[in-house]
Amino acid sequence: MVKKARPFSFRAPRSTMRIVEGRTADIDADRARTRELFEHTKETGEPGVRAWTPHRQVAFGRRDARTENYEEAKRAAEEHGFPVVEREVGGRAVAYTGSTVAFARAEPAEGRAIEARYERASVDLQAAFERLGVRVQEGEPPDSFCPGSHSLQAEGKVAGLAQRVTSDGALVAGIVLTRDAEAVADVLEPVYAALDVPFDPDSVGSIERAGGESDPETVAKTIETALADGYVGANADREA
């Protein structure tokens, strides 16, 4: 069963899935909301899903922060009007324009089944893209932003996934580019140049560029539904 919850409501039976909607008034509080969702899952064993549109920002990873020209990269982001934050996990810089959708699914840990969780999340995202009128493929073009082995592409990279695993929970999270592919490329080009990371601006895609339904709120709701239904359905099959 999937239970809707108000953004700051954290009371629900263990057999439900918590869905946290919307964003907070600022970047720090918004990041805290996702941490609270993950902590709830780790403490109670109740899974949770969130899909939303973060505030405009460039989020740098730990590897970025250790590079020689990190300060130059941060200045490049700020000069393009993007506030700078640092993520708690690895990976390279990611730009959120305000229309970018972020998603997170918190699950109770099942050993270290990292690849299985990636596969389930990728399948669920592909279902969401199909509902939005976009057929995606696994993988990414060469020299993409935040390069990784768990990405989806359609007229460029449109989604990337990452995962954080602890002894009692796992958080599969990522972003989906709905619109603003040019704005993302424009800010990341000087950022990646400063970080000395290969980057092709033409590798940036979006749902809009691929011809799908790109309204950010519609995209967020579609992803939320796919991630929640996919998790509930997969666990129902295992219990049958």
C-alpha positions in Angstrom: 0.0 0.0 0.0 1.2 3.5 -0.8 0.3 6.2 1.6 0.5 9.9 0.8 2.1 12.0 3.5 2.3 15.7 4.0 5.9 16.9 3.6 6.6 17.1 7.3 4.4 14.2 8.4 6.5 11.2 9.5 3.8 8.9 11.0 2.7 5.9 9.1 2.3 2.1 9.6 5.3 0.0 8.8 3.5 -1.7 5.9 3.1 1.5 4.0 5.4 3.5 1.7 6.0 7.1 2.7 5.8 9.7 -0.1 7.2 13.1 0.7 6.1 15.9 -1.7 7.3 19.4 -2.6 10.4 21.4 -1.7 11.2 23.6 1.2 12.0 27.4 1.2 15.7 27.1 0.7 18.5 24.7 -0.4 19.7 23.6 3.0 16.3 22.8 4.3 15.5 21.0 1.1 18.5 18.7 1.5 17.6 18.1 5.1 14.2 16.9 4.1 15.7 14.1 2.0 18.1 13.1 4.8 15.1 12.9 7.1 13.3 10.6 4.7 16.4 8.3 4.6 16.8 8.4 8.4 13.1 7.4 8.8 13.6 4.4 6.6 16.7 3.3 8.4 15.0 3.7 11.8 11.6 2.1 10.9 12.2 -0.1 7.9 9.5 1.7 6.0 10.5 2.6 2.4 9.9 6.1 1.1 9.9 8.0 -2.2 10.5 11.7 -3.0 10.4 13.4 -6.4 10.7 17.2 -6.6 12.3 20.2 -8.3 15.2 21.5 -6.2 16.2 25.1 -6.1 18.6 26.5 -8.7 22.2 25.4 -7.8 25.3 23.6 -8.9 26.0 20.7 -6.6 29.7 19.6 -6.4 30.8 16.1 -5.3 33.7 15.2 -3.0 36.0 14.5 -5.9 35.4 18.0 -7.2 36.2 19.6 -3.8 39.6 17.9 -3.8 40.7 19.3 -7.2 43.3 22.0 -7.5 41.0 24.5 -9.2 37.9 23.9 -7.2 37.6 27.6 -6.2 37.7 28.6 -9.9 35.0 26.0 -10.7 32.8 27.5 -7.9 33.3 31.0 -9.2 32.2 29.9 -12.7 29.0 28.5 -11.3 28.3 31.6 -9.3 29.0 33.9 -12.3 26.3 32.1 -14.2 23.8 32.7 -11.3 24.0 29.3 -9.7 24.4 29.0 -5.9 27.1 26.4 -5.0 26.6 23.5 -2.6 28.6 20.3 -1.9 27.0 16.9 -1.9 27.7 14.3 0.7 28.4 11.6 -1.9 30.9 11.3 -4.7 30.3 12.1 -8.4 30.9 15.2 -10.4 29.1 18.6 -10.6 25.4 18.6 -11.4 23.4 21.7 -12.3 19.8 22.2 -11.2 18.0 25.0 -13.0 14.7 25.0 -11.0 13.0 22.8 -13.7 15.3 19.8 -13.0 13.6 17.0 -11.2 15.4 15.1 -8.4 14.2 11.8 -7.1 15.1 9.5 -4.2 13.9 6.1 -3.1 14.8 5.0 0.4 14.7 1.3 1.1 15.6 -1.0 4.0 18.9 -2.6 3.3 18.9 -6.1 1.8 22.6 -7.0 2.2 24.6 -5.1 -0.4 22.4 -5.8 -3.4 23.6 -2.5 -5.0 23.3 -3.6 -8.7 19.8 -5.1 -8.1 18.6 -1.8 -6.6 20.1 0.1 -9.6 18.3 -2.2 -12.0 14.9 -1.9 -10.3 15.2 1.9 -10.2 16.3 2.1 -13.8 13.4 -0.1 -14.9 10.9 2.1 -12.9 12.4 5.3 -14.4 12.1 3.9 -17.9 8.4 3.2 -17.3 8.0 6.8 -16.1 9.7 8.1 -19.3 7.4 5.9 -21.5 4.4 7.5 -19.8 5.9 10.9 -20.6 6.3 10.0 -24.2 10.0 9.4 -24.3 11.8 6.2 -25.1 15.2 6.1 -23.3 18.2 3.8 -23.5 20.6 2.8 -20.8 24.0 4.5 -20.9 25.2 8.0 -21.7 27.0 9.8 -24.5 30.8 10.3 -24.2 31.9 13.2 -22.0 28.6 13.6 -20.2 28.0 15.6 -17.0 28.5 13.6 -13.8 29.7 10.6 -15.8 28.6 7.2 -14.4 27.6 3.7 -15.2 23.9 4.1 -14.4 22.4 6.7 -16.7 19.6 7.0 -19.2 19.8 8.9 -22.6 17.5 10.2 -25.2 18.8 12.9 -27.5 21.6 13.3 -24.8 21.8 12.3 -21.2 18.5 12.8 -19.5 18.9 11.0 -16.2 21.7 9.8 -13.8 21.4 7.6 -10.8 23.6 7.2 -7.7 23.3 5.2 -4.5 24.2 5.5 -0.9 24.2 2.3 1.2 24.5 1.9 5.0 24.1 -1.1 7.2 20.4 -0.5 7.6 19.3 1.3 4.5 19.9 2.3 0.9 19.1 5.5 -0.9 18.8 5.3 -4.7 18.7 8.9 -6.0 19.3 11.0 -9.1 18.1 13.7 -11.4 16.0 14.0 -14.6 16.5 16.9 -17.0 13.1 18.1 -18.0 14.1 21.3 -19.8 16.9 23.9 -19.9 19.5 21.7 -21.6 21.3 24.7 -23.0 21.4 26.4 -19.6 22.8 23.3 -18.0 25.5 23.0 -20.7 26.3 26.7 -20.4 27.1 26.6 -16.7 28.8 23.2 -16.7 31.1 23.9 -19.6 33.3 26.4 -17.6 32.8 24.4 -14.4 34.1 21.2 -15.9 36.9 23.1 -17.7 38.1 24.4 -14.3 37.9 20.9 -12.9 39.8 19.5 -15.8 37.1 16.9 -16.6 36.1 16.2 -20.2 32.7 17.5 -21.0 30.7 17.8 -24.3 27.9 20.4 -24.0 26.0 18.6 -26.8 25.8 15.5 -24.5 23.2 17.2 -22.3 19.7 16.1 -23.1 16.2 16.8 -21.8 12.7 15.4 -22.0 11.7 18.5 -23.9 14.5 17.9 -26.4 13.4 14.3 -26.8 9.8 15.4 -27.6 8.1 14.3 -24.4 5.9 15.9 -21.7 8.4 18.2 -20.0 6.3 20.1 -17.4 8.4 19.7 -14.3 5.5 19.0 -11.9 4.1 16.4 -14.2 7.5 14.8 -14.6 8.0 14.7 -10.8 4.5 13.2 -10.2 5.1 10.6 -12.9 8.4 9.6 -11.5 7.0 9.5 -7.9 4.3 7.1 -9.0 6.6 4.9 -11.0 9.1 4.6 -8.1 6.4 3.9 -5.5 4.4 1.4 -7.6 7.6 -0.3 -8.8 8.8 -0.9 -5.3 5.5 -2.0 -3.9 4.9 -4.3 -7.0 8.4 -5.9 -6.8 8.0 -6.7 -3.1 4.5 -8.1 -3.6 5.9 -10.4 -6.2 8.6 -11.6 -3.9 6.1 -12.2 -1.1 3.6 -14.1 -3.4 
